[in-house]
């Protein structure tokens, strides 16, 4: 006699160790196979966009720290670039180099978190995560030297950075740059050919490039699908046109490619930092900007290639000291658009891994 | 480099394809009639030479006398970008057609504009609140929104 089964709807989250924060997934299963999935957001909604309308252009920087809280530097960078575009301010060269060094360090830190948690989701509980956090810790130490904070950095300012790097920073950065490639080799040795990782992730949850682009997916997830779309290369901001680096792309667009691409991108980030250290010259780190910035009436959309995708800020000015509208284009939320499509037909255990491979941050999803 | 297509250039092309849809242009912005937004976006998405295939963001702005819905679009083929804006009047039930049939990426973003700004997108398959819950009073990003007393 055949066994009949009925579809069951289960809530995964909001309090679930593998949802990367307070994300709730309402999933319909047939046995273990996913029939339908709907993400439910908003558990971490703090109204950042409304709060931004009541703060000055400089105060808003502290709000951006709290969006993607494992990548505060890049959030700062995207915001200050948008504000500079709106106000017509140009940062001095040394300031831009410091911003790029800080942002690339942050990209490495964010990818380390993504890789560690992906392995955590795969069942390699805590050990790879602790390896990744060992190196992230050293990046946070470097940030502490730059600005005194480790997570909510607020290092960048409209028109440059808050202060020049201290003397001790450069030897510490060089030491980190010397060590980090060996750590990456270690990950590759431990993980890239790991049989469990490969069998669990190869060919799972395939996303093709056309679908990804149509769903506004950006960042490593899009590049893993084979499209070399990197704003640092295609629309260079700051000093990215003066450094050499490659844009790694995946082939299949499966979970394995999304894992591998982050390891490759970390190597490229190190290459960029290396060149920045060579090129950076003396000079001011911050343009002379009034403490209360009053940009002319108008709007501007500033965007960067964040660790998770295109991070954009749409600012509207009415000529006052606070933005009239402060809109965040969050890659984490928009990358989740495809989650349902790439999950259907796969199993419960794959769902957690796919979510980890997309690399979301709830602070940025819910804002 | 990504070229920002001037509004005037797009207006000229739209004059033939969608006559009467363009309201105004200035620098890189192009204002179109809200009811024609789907038609305009379909043209921008499919016309060879334009092919705006990546919808970067949809934002809603409350200018008190009207709402403005702003579409930032990019073409990964021709490496150019454009800013399309639509002024939506009325505070009771402002609405304009959804572009989710062209770009799946509009799905969550349109829901967010509805949730926080209260502009409805006709033809969206799942037009419900995204960050707040159903039954939440008011739309927080509107300029006349007052927080409910605690």
Interface residues (C-beta under 8 A of the other chain):
Chain A: X41 X42 X45 X47 X49 X50 X211 X213 X214 X215 X216 X217 X218 X227 X229 X234 X235 X236 X299 X301 X303 X310 X312 X314 X316 X324 X325 X327 X329 X333 X334 X336 X337 X338 X366 X367
Chain B: X1 X2 X29 X53 X54 X55 X56 X57 X59 X61 X62 X70 X72 X76 X79 X83 X103 X104 X105 X106 X107 X108 X109 X112 X116 X130 X131 X132 X133 X140 X141
